[in-house]
Amino acid sequence: MLELIQRNQECPPERGLHLYDKFSDPPEFTAYRDFPERIAAYADFFREQGITPGSRVLFPFETSVPVILSFLGLLELGAVPLSVKPFVLNTPKDGYQEFLARVARDHDAVRILNVPTLATIDLPVDTLPLPPAGLRKAGARLRTPGDDELAFVQFSSGSTSFPKGIPVRQGALRANLTMITRTDGRKPEERVSSWLPLYHDMGLVGGMLSCFAIGCDLLLAEPVTFLFDARGWWEHMGRERAIGTVIPNFAVDYSLKLMQDLDPEEIAEIDLSGMRSVYLGSEPINLPNLEAFLDLMAPAGLRRDVFMPCYGMAEAVLLVASRPVGSPVRVETSPSGVPAISVGPPLAEFAVRLRDEDGRVCAEGELGEIELAGGSLAAAYYGTGLPILGEDGYYATGDIGFLADGELFITGRISDRIKVNGRSLFAADFEQAVEQLSFVRDGRTAVAQIGADIVVLTEVDREAREDVPGTRARIVEHLVQAIGVTVHAGDVHYLKPGQLPRTSSGKLQRRAIVAAYEQGRLEGLTFGLES
């Protein structure tokens, strides 16, 4: 990775990192040709602070130029950043402090980078100061790390357990960055936009490091910038002629919600005709919303083949499969009878097989757990020695899907499977169906099978709370129509806002939700209001 950044010293002076506080304002610019001297100076500063090769540094990854250069400076030094979520105001302070303490303890962190958001946090280890502004080391050249050297540690989403540390080695990082840039075909003279958090693999590897690897302009912002101005982001990409980005499905749903009332004339003022590749991953794709968004943005010139549904995970650094550039979204009926979206063929570097519940390798068109081998997979979790790969070299992902014509379709997680009369459905099938109803808040539904019951937990608007029996009946009827399953009205419960816990990457913590439901810890449940 560092040698790729060194190569970018030959880039034109106007090419580099553009960091936006607001999409409508000029960005803070850092030229790629300045990176080597600044990174080397940061490495020297950290060395003077007592950091040595192999030192483990707890790294709350804020989106700022000093933090980004600190990350790269630690890599240049050979230290190991433990990339974790920074503290944000809506995070419970006690829980965040406990999280930091556990990561520091489990992974023997010697210091924690003293980023601004930690000002009010009790820290588990001594702080490592950010380097002073303006540091440079004239004439410095970055080293070329060996393939087996540990670059950094990223963490699993934590949807079913405490996040696991995943070691990212330099060789695996180089390999996956090559896969990403080969798949979308970007060129050094092009521009890519990202607002994804840098502590998450999609934001760090897919959004940022892939740009540094190829030397193309990175138009970077914090996630909150998108949340405050989703329309402004699309306008910004058109204005800056970005050819691509990487986003979760949530971004499509959220943009549709905020922009659906715009007139075609207003949409036409946004020029997205130059966009070519939008990686779409991280969570189940809501097909009706994706189609509606494409219809909405057609006057802006957004082509229907621009979205690239993809599949990846931290254990593989990131990318495992993707729809090719310029290939329309493909939808097939899954073996369970519900629509499924192709994430394209697995990348050539990976071997993929699917196995059913009896351990039999599935044929095409059969539903099974996805298992991977080869490519950029890590061998074991960091700090525990627990193997990622099985004895035969395959990693059991916990994801369920099927193959058709060599393409991979993801239907859900094993832990989210809901069995009804021999059909294997998934929580996302129910959640997306429920959220099609106008009175249900987007992204605020969790469905789980508890014993023989299918329980629906959702946030709704005032209309639904004023007519609980009527709106519950509408949910029950809609689920019958959408997926052919009857849910008892008494198992549909309305929540107060903010009751559904999520991982650092925004995924529902389903085990925690089920436990809270069973233990009566979810406030505001509408138990028995009509029965």
BELBEL-V153810 format. One record per backbone hydrogen bond with DSSP energy under -0.5 kcal/mol. NH is the residue of the N-H (numbers start at 1). CO is the residue of the C=O. E is the energy in kcal/mol with one decimal. If there is no record, write none. Layout:
nh=NH co=CO e=E
nh=NH co=CO e=E
This chain:
nh=5 co=1 e=-1.7
nh=6 co=2 e=-2.4
nh=7 co=3 e=-1.8
nh=8 co=4 e=-1.2
nh=9 co=6 e=-1.8
nh=10 co=7 e=-1.7
nh=11 co=8 e=-2.2
nh=15 co=12 e=-1.9
nh=17 co=30 e=-2.6
nh=18 co=16 e=-0.5
nh=18 co=218 e=-3.1
nh=19 co=17 e=-0.6
nh=19 co=28 e=-2.9
nh=20 co=18 e=-0.6
nh=20 co=220 e=-3.2
nh=25 co=22 e=-1.2
nh=28 co=19 e=-2.9
nh=29 co=27 e=-0.6
nh=30 co=17 e=-2.3
nh=32 co=15 e=-2.2
nh=34 co=31 e=-1.4
nh=35 co=32 e=-1.3
nh=36 co=32 e=-0.5
nh=38 co=34 e=-1.7
nh=39 co=35 e=-3.2
nh=40 co=36 e=-2.5
nh=41 co=37 e=-1.4
nh=42 co=38 e=-2.1
nh=43 co=39 e=-2.4
nh=44 co=40 e=-2.1
nh=45 co=41 e=-2.1
nh=46 co=42 e=-2.5
nh=47 co=43 e=-2.0
nh=48 co=44 e=-2.1
nh=49 co=45 e=-1.0
nh=50 co=47 e=-1.6
nh=51 co=46 e=-2.3
nh=54 co=78 e=-2.3
nh=55 co=52 e=-2.5
nh=57 co=55 e=-0.6
nh=57 co=80 e=-2.2
nh=58 co=56 e=-0.5
nh=58 co=111 e=-2.8
nh=59 co=82 e=-2.7
nh=60 co=58 e=-0.5
nh=61 co=59 e=-0.8
nh=61 co=84 e=-2.4
nh=62 co=60 e=-1.6
nh=64 co=62 e=-1.2
nh=68 co=64 e=-2.4
nh=69 co=65 e=-2.7
nh=70 co=66 e=-1.9
nh=71 co=67 e=-2.3
nh=72 co=68 e=-2.0
nh=73 co=69 e=-2.6
nh=74 co=70 e=-2.4
nh=75 co=71 e=-1.7
nh=76 co=72 e=-2.3
nh=77 co=73 e=-1.8
nh=78 co=74 e=-1.2
nh=79 co=74 e=-2.1
nh=80 co=55 e=-3.5
nh=81 co=79 e=-0.6
nh=81 co=151 e=-0.7
nh=82 co=57 e=-3.0
nh=83 co=81 e=-0.9
nh=83 co=153 e=-2.2
nh=84 co=59 e=-2.3
nh=84 co=82 e=-0.5
nh=91 co=88 e=-2.2
nh=96 co=92 e=-2.1
nh=97 co=93 e=-2.6
nh=98 co=94 e=-2.3
nh=99 co=95 e=-2.1
nh=100 co=96 e=-2.6
nh=101 co=97 e=-2.3
nh=102 co=98 e=-2.3
nh=103 co=99 e=-2.4
nh=104 co=100 e=-2.7
nh=105 co=101 e=-2.4
nh=106 co=102 e=-3.2
nh=107 co=103 e=-1.9
nh=108 co=105 e=-0.7
nh=109 co=104 e=-1.8
nh=110 co=56 e=-2.7
nh=111 co=56 e=-1.1
nh=112 co=126 e=-1.7
nh=113 co=58 e=-2.5
nh=114 co=128 e=-2.7
nh=115 co=113 e=-1.9
nh=118 co=115 e=-1.9
nh=119 co=116 e=-1.6
nh=121 co=118 e=-2.0
nh=123 co=121 e=-0.6
nh=128 co=112 e=-2.8
nh=129 co=127 e=-0.5
nh=135 co=132 e=-1.0
nh=137 co=37 e=-1.0
nh=138 co=136 e=-0.5
nh=140 co=137 e=-1.9
nh=145 co=143 e=-0.6
nh=149 co=146 e=-1.4
nh=151 co=168 e=-2.6
nh=152 co=168 e=-1.4
nh=153 co=81 e=-2.5
nh=154 co=166 e=-2.1
nh=156 co=164 e=-2.3
nh=166 co=154 e=-3.5
nh=167 co=165 e=-0.5
nh=167 co=380 e=-0.6
nh=168 co=152 e=-2.8
nh=169 co=167 e=-0.7
nh=170 co=149 e=-2.9
nh=171 co=147 e=-2.6
nh=173 co=169 e=-2.7
nh=174 co=170 e=-2.7
nh=175 co=171 e=-2.3
nh=176 co=172 e=-2.5
nh=177 co=173 e=-2.4
nh=178 co=174 e=-2.0
nh=179 co=175 e=-1.9
nh=180 co=176 e=-2.4
nh=181 co=177 e=-2.4
nh=182 co=178 e=-2.2
nh=183 co=179 e=-2.1
nh=184 co=180 e=-2.0
nh=185 co=181 e=-1.1
nh=186 co=181 e=-0.6
nh=190 co=187 e=-2.1
nh=192 co=217 e=-2.4
nh=193 co=244 e=-2.3
nh=194 co=219 e=-2.5
nh=200 co=197 e=-0.9
nh=204 co=200 e=-3.0
nh=205 co=201 e=-2.0
nh=206 co=201 e=-1.5
nh=207 co=202 e=-1.6
nh=208 co=203 e=-1.8
nh=209 co=204 e=-3.2
nh=210 co=205 e=-1.4
nh=211 co=208 e=-1.0
nh=212 co=208 e=-1.9
nh=213 co=209 e=-2.3
nh=214 co=210 e=-1.3
nh=215 co=211 e=-2.3
nh=216 co=211 e=-1.2
nh=217 co=190 e=-1.4
nh=218 co=16 e=-1.9
nh=219 co=192 e=-3.0
nh=219 co=217 e=-0.5
nh=220 co=18 e=-2.9
nh=220 co=218 e=-0.8
nh=221 co=194 e=-1.8
nh=222 co=20 e=-0.6
nh=225 co=222 e=-1.1
nh=226 co=222 e=-0.9
nh=226 co=223 e=-0.6
nh=227 co=223 e=-2.0
nh=228 co=224 e=-2.2
nh=229 co=225 e=-1.0
nh=233 co=229 e=-1.5
nh=234 co=230 e=-1.6
nh=235 co=231 e=-2.4
nh=236 co=232 e=-2.7
nh=237 co=233 e=-2.5
nh=238 co=234 e=-1.9
nh=239 co=235 e=-2.8
nh=240 co=236 e=-2.7
nh=241 co=238 e=-0.7
nh=242 co=237 e=-2.3
nh=243 co=191 e=-2.9
nh=244 co=191 e=-0.9
nh=245 co=277 e=-1.5
nh=246 co=193 e=-0.5
nh=247 co=279 e=-2.8
nh=249 co=281 e=-0.9
nh=251 co=248 e=-1.5
nh=252 co=248 e=-0.6
nh=252 co=249 e=-1.0
nh=253 co=249 e=-1.9
nh=254 co=250 e=-3.0
nh=255 co=251 e=-2.2
nh=256 co=252 e=-2.6
nh=257 co=253 e=-2.2
nh=258 co=254 e=-2.0
nh=259 co=255 e=-1.8
nh=260 co=256 e=-1.7
nh=262 co=259 e=-2.0
nh=266 co=263 e=-0.5
nh=267 co=263 e=-2.2
nh=268 co=264 e=-2.3
nh=269 co=265 e=-0.6
nh=269 co=266 e=-0.8
nh=270 co=267 e=-2.1
nh=271 co=269 e=-0.5
nh=272 co=270 e=-0.9
nh=272 co=300 e=-3.1
nh=275 co=272 e=-1.4
nh=276 co=243 e=-3.2
nh=277 co=243 e=-2.2
nh=278 co=306 e=-2.6
nh=279 co=245 e=-2.2
nh=279 co=277 e=-0.5
nh=280 co=308 e=-2.1
nh=281 co=247 e=-2.0
nh=281 co=279 e=-0.5
nh=287 co=285 e=-1.1
nh=290 co=286 e=-2.3
nh=291 co=287 e=-2.7
nh=292 co=288 e=-2.3
nh=293 co=289 e=-2.4
nh=294 co=290 e=-2.3
nh=295 co=291 e=-2.2
nh=296 co=292 e=-2.5
nh=297 co=293 e=-2.6
nh=298 co=294 e=-0.6
nh=298 co=295 e=-0.8
nh=299 co=296 e=-0.5
nh=300 co=297 e=-1.4
nh=301 co=298 e=-2.1
nh=302 co=297 e=-1.4
nh=303 co=301 e=-0.6
nh=306 co=303 e=-1.3
nh=308 co=278 e=-3.2
nh=309 co=307 e=-0.5
nh=310 co=280 e=-2.3
nh=311 co=321 e=-2.7
nh=313 co=318 e=-2.1
nh=316 co=313 e=-1.2
nh=317 co=314 e=-2.0
nh=318 co=316 e=-2.0
nh=320 co=311 e=-2.7
nh=321 co=311 e=-2.1
nh=322 co=345 e=-1.1
nh=323 co=309 e=-2.0
nh=325 co=183 e=-0.7
nh=326 co=276 e=-0.5
nh=326 co=305 e=-0.8
nh=327 co=324 e=-1.6
nh=328 co=326 e=-0.6
nh=329 co=304 e=-0.6
nh=332 co=340 e=-2.6
nh=334 co=332 e=-0.5
nh=334 co=338 e=-3.1
nh=337 co=334 e=-2.4
nh=340 co=332 e=-2.9
nh=342 co=330 e=-2.7
nh=343 co=408 e=-3.2
nh=347 co=320 e=-3.0
nh=350 co=347 e=-2.0
nh=351 co=373 e=-2.7
nh=353 co=371 e=-2.2
nh=355 co=369 e=-1.8
nh=356 co=360 e=-2.5
nh=359 co=356 e=-2.0
nh=362 co=354 e=-3.6
nh=365 co=403 e=-2.6
nh=366 co=363 e=-1.7
nh=368 co=401 e=-2.3
nh=369 co=355 e=-2.9
nh=370 co=399 e=-2.9
nh=371 co=353 e=-3.0
nh=372 co=395 e=-2.1
nh=373 co=351 e=-1.9
nh=375 co=349 e=-1.6
nh=377 co=374 e=-1.6
nh=378 co=315 e=-2.5
nh=381 co=386 e=-2.9
nh=382 co=165 e=-2.8
nh=384 co=381 e=-0.7
nh=385 co=381 e=-1.4
nh=388 co=379 e=-2.8
nh=389 co=379 e=-1.4
nh=390 co=394 e=-3.5
nh=393 co=390 e=-2.1
nh=395 co=372 e=-3.5
nh=396 co=394 e=-0.6
nh=397 co=370 e=-2.2
nh=397 co=395 e=-0.8
nh=400 co=412 e=-4.0
nh=401 co=368 e=-2.5
nh=402 co=409 e=-1.9
nh=404 co=407 e=-2.2
nh=407 co=404 e=-2.1
nh=408 co=344 e=-2.4
nh=409 co=402 e=-2.6
nh=410 co=341 e=-0.9
nh=411 co=400 e=-3.0
nh=412 co=400 e=-1.5
nh=414 co=398 e=-3.0
nh=416 co=413 e=-1.2
nh=417 co=414 e=-1.6
nh=418 co=425 e=-3.4
nh=420 co=418 e=-0.5
nh=420 co=423 e=-2.0
nh=423 co=420 e=-2.2
nh=425 co=418 e=-2.7
nh=425 co=423 e=-0.9
nh=427 co=416 e=-1.8
nh=429 co=426 e=-1.2
nh=430 co=426 e=-1.2
nh=431 co=427 e=-2.8
nh=432 co=428 e=-2.6
nh=433 co=429 e=-1.3
nh=434 co=430 e=-2.7
nh=435 co=431 e=-2.2
nh=436 co=433 e=-1.3
nh=437 co=434 e=-1.6
nh=440 co=437 e=-1.6
nh=441 co=459 e=-2.3
nh=444 co=441 e=-1.5
nh=446 co=457 e=-3.0
nh=448 co=455 e=-1.9
nh=450 co=448 e=-0.7
nh=450 co=453 e=-2.6
nh=451 co=449 e=-0.6
nh=453 co=450 e=-1.8
nh=455 co=448 e=-3.1
nh=455 co=453 e=-0.6
nh=456 co=491 e=-2.8
nh=457 co=446 e=-2.8
nh=457 co=455 e=-0.5
nh=458 co=493 e=-2.2
nh=459 co=444 e=-1.4
nh=461 co=439 e=-2.3
nh=465 co=461 e=-1.6
nh=466 co=462 e=-1.9
nh=467 co=463 e=-0.9
nh=468 co=465 e=-0.5
nh=471 co=467 e=-2.7
nh=472 co=468 e=-2.5
nh=473 co=469 e=-1.9
nh=474 co=470 e=-1.6
nh=475 co=471 e=-1.9
nh=476 co=472 e=-2.5
nh=477 co=473 e=-2.6
nh=478 co=474 e=-2.4
nh=479 co=475 e=-2.2
nh=480 co=476 e=-1.6
nh=481 co=477 e=-2.1
nh=482 co=478 e=-3.0
nh=483 co=479 e=-2.3
nh=484 co=479 e=-0.7
nh=484 co=480 e=-1.1
nh=485 co=479 e=-1.1
nh=487 co=485 e=-0.6
nh=491 co=488 e=-2.2
nh=492 co=489 e=-1.7
nh=493 co=456 e=-3.2
nh=493 co=491 e=-0.6
nh=495 co=458 e=-2.6
nh=496 co=523 e=-1.1
nh=499 co=496 e=-1.1
nh=501 co=499 e=-0.8
nh=503 co=507 e=-3.0
nh=504 co=157 e=-0.7
nh=506 co=503 e=-1.7
nh=509 co=501 e=-2.4
nh=510 co=508 e=-1.4
nh=511 co=159 e=-0.7
nh=513 co=509 e=-2.2
nh=514 co=510 e=-2.8
nh=515 co=511 e=-2.5
nh=516 co=512 e=-2.4
nh=517 co=513 e=-2.3
nh=518 co=514 e=-2.8
nh=519 co=515 e=-2.0
nh=520 co=517 e=-1.2
nh=521 co=516 e=-3.0
nh=522 co=516 e=-0.7
nh=523 co=521 e=-0.7
nh=525 co=522 e=-0.8
nh=527 co=525 e=-1.4
nh=529 co=526 e=-1.0
